[in-house]
Amino acid sequence: MNNAIKVACFVIMYCASVGAQTTPAKETPAKVIEEEVFKFVERMPLFPGCNDMKMADTEKTQCSKDKLISYIIGKLKYPEDARKNKVQGDVVVQFVVEKDGSVSNVKVVKDICTGCGEAVATAINSMNSLPEKWTPGNQRNRPVRVLYTLPVKFQIDR
């Protein structure tokens, strides 16, 4: 990646509190829980390489954020047209971490055009070719599908 280009990622992991839930207080049938996509879960998914470490859950969460950001920065290519035209700004992508640890439903929800959104989506989709998958999120001691929102800032240093 060109040193003149700085790409910063910030992960919004939607975990305001460890016990936050999206399900109603009444008991929800297990089948519904299995297919629902959660925004808040008791245990958020972890990027590969963080779950097996002997550390507190908060440290594992931070490890996951750090590794995800490093991975995206390493895979992301600033589109040539965007660089030529000095296009800068924020792209926001959402994706689902599935119960098996794979990534699906990658969707660009905010784009700055010139291929930046597509570049981020390509980087996210490439996680499925990693040798190790995400550790899935858990709700009520079951693996569940979890929605992630990832804003990525495209910025050209002067």
C-alpha positions as CSV (number, residue, x, y, z in Angstrom):
1,M,0.0,0.0,0.0
2,N,1.3,3.4,-0.9
3,N,2.7,5.3,2.1
4,A,0.8,8.4,0.9
5,I,-2.4,6.7,1.5
6,K,-3.8,6.1,4.9
7,V,-6.8,3.9,5.4
8,A,-8.2,3.8,8.9
9,C,-10.8,1.2,10.1
10,F,-13.0,1.5,13.1
11,V,-15.1,-1.4,14.1
12,I,-18.5,-0.7,15.6
13,M,-19.1,-3.9,17.4
14,Y,-22.4,-3.1,18.9
15,C,-21.6,-4.5,22.4
16,A,-22.7,-1.8,24.7
17,S,-23.1,-4.4,27.5
18,V,-22.2,-8.0,27.7
19,G,-25.7,-9.1,28.5
20,A,-27.6,-7.1,25.9
21,Q,-30.2,-9.0,23.9
22,T,-32.4,-8.4,20.9
23,T,-35.0,-11.0,21.8
24,P,-38.1,-10.2,23.8
25,A,-38.2,-11.1,27.5
26,K,-40.6,-14.0,26.9
27,E,-39.0,-17.4,25.8
28,T,-38.3,-17.5,22.1
29,P,-38.4,-20.9,20.3
30,A,-35.0,-22.3,19.6
31,K,-35.6,-22.5,15.8
32,V,-36.2,-18.7,15.6
33,I,-33.0,-18.0,17.6
34,E,-31.0,-20.1,15.2
35,E,-32.0,-18.1,12.1
36,E,-32.3,-14.6,13.5
37,V,-29.4,-12.2,12.9
38,F,-28.5,-10.5,16.1
39,K,-26.9,-7.1,16.7
40,F,-26.3,-7.6,20.4
41,V,-25.4,-10.9,21.9
42,E,-24.1,-12.3,25.2
43,R,-20.8,-13.1,23.5
44,M,-19.7,-11.4,20.3
45,P,-17.9,-13.3,17.6
46,L,-14.1,-13.2,17.6
47,F,-11.8,-12.8,14.7
48,P,-9.5,-15.8,14.1
49,G,-6.7,-16.2,16.6
50,C,-8.2,-14.5,19.6
51,N,-10.5,-17.1,21.2
52,D,-7.8,-19.6,22.2
53,M,-5.7,-17.0,23.9
54,K,-5.6,-17.2,27.7
55,M,-7.0,-13.8,28.6
56,A,-10.2,-12.1,29.9
57,D,-13.2,-11.7,27.6
58,T,-12.6,-8.0,27.3
59,E,-9.1,-8.6,26.1
60,K,-10.3,-11.2,23.6
61,T,-12.7,-8.6,22.3
62,Q,-10.0,-6.0,21.9
63,C,-7.7,-8.6,20.3
64,S,-10.5,-9.3,17.8
65,K,-11.0,-5.7,16.9
66,D,-7.2,-5.2,16.5
67,K,-6.8,-8.3,14.3
68,L,-9.8,-7.3,12.2
69,I,-8.5,-3.8,11.6
70,S,-5.0,-5.2,10.7
71,Y,-6.5,-7.7,8.3
72,I,-8.7,-5.1,6.5
73,I,-5.8,-2.6,6.2
74,G,-3.6,-5.4,4.8
75,K,-6.1,-6.5,2.3
76,L,-7.6,-3.2,1.3
77,K,-6.4,-1.5,-1.9
78,Y,-7.2,2.1,-2.5
79,P,-8.9,2.1,-5.9
80,E,-6.7,3.8,-8.6
81,D,-9.6,6.0,-9.9
82,A,-10.3,7.2,-6.4
83,R,-6.7,7.9,-5.7
84,K,-6.3,9.8,-9.1
85,N,-9.4,11.9,-8.3
86,K,-8.4,12.4,-4.7
87,V,-11.7,10.9,-3.5
88,Q,-11.8,10.6,0.3
89,G,-14.5,9.7,2.8
90,D,-16.2,7.0,4.7
91,V,-17.5,3.7,3.4
92,V,-19.7,1.6,5.7
93,V,-20.1,-2.1,5.2
94,Q,-22.3,-4.6,7.1
95,F,-21.7,-8.3,7.2
96,V,-23.0,-11.3,9.1
97,V,-20.7,-13.7,11.0
98,E,-22.5,-17.0,10.6
99,K,-22.9,-19.8,13.2
100,D,-20.1,-21.7,11.5
101,G,-17.7,-18.7,11.7
102,S,-18.0,-17.8,8.0
103,V,-18.8,-14.3,6.7
104,S,-21.9,-13.7,4.6
105,N,-24.4,-11.1,3.4
106,V,-21.7,-8.4,2.8
107,K,-23.5,-5.2,2.0
108,V,-22.1,-1.7,1.3
109,V,-24.5,0.6,3.2
110,K,-22.6,3.9,2.5
111,D,-20.3,4.4,-0.4
112,I,-18.2,7.2,-1.8
113,C,-18.2,5.7,-5.3
114,T,-15.2,5.2,-7.5
115,G,-14.8,1.6,-6.3
116,C,-14.1,2.2,-2.6
117,G,-17.2,0.3,-1.4
118,E,-16.4,-2.6,-3.7
119,A,-12.8,-2.7,-2.4
120,V,-14.0,-2.9,1.2
121,A,-16.5,-5.6,0.3
122,T,-13.8,-7.6,-1.5
123,A,-11.6,-7.4,1.6
124,I,-14.4,-8.6,3.9
125,N,-15.3,-11.5,1.6
126,S,-11.7,-12.6,1.5
127,M,-12.0,-13.6,5.2
128,N,-13.8,-16.7,4.0
129,S,-10.5,-18.0,2.5
130,L,-8.6,-17.7,5.8
131,P,-7.5,-21.1,7.2
132,E,-9.3,-20.4,10.5
133,K,-12.8,-19.1,10.8
134,W,-14.3,-16.6,13.2
135,T,-15.5,-17.9,16.6
136,P,-19.2,-17.4,16.3
137,G,-21.2,-15.2,18.6
138,N,-23.3,-16.9,21.3
139,Q,-26.7,-16.2,22.7
140,R,-28.2,-18.5,25.4
141,N,-25.1,-20.8,25.0
142,R,-25.9,-21.4,21.3
143,P,-24.0,-20.1,18.3
144,V,-26.0,-17.4,16.5
145,R,-25.7,-15.2,13.4
146,V,-24.3,-11.7,14.3
147,L,-24.4,-8.5,12.2
148,Y,-21.3,-6.4,12.1
149,T,-21.0,-2.8,10.9
150,L,-17.6,-1.7,9.7
151,P,-16.9,1.9,8.8
152,V,-13.7,2.4,6.7
153,K,-12.2,5.8,6.2
154,F,-10.4,6.5,2.9
155,Q,-7.9,9.3,3.3
156,I,-5.0,10.5,1.1
157,D,-2.1,12.0,3.0
158,R,-0.8,15.2,1.4
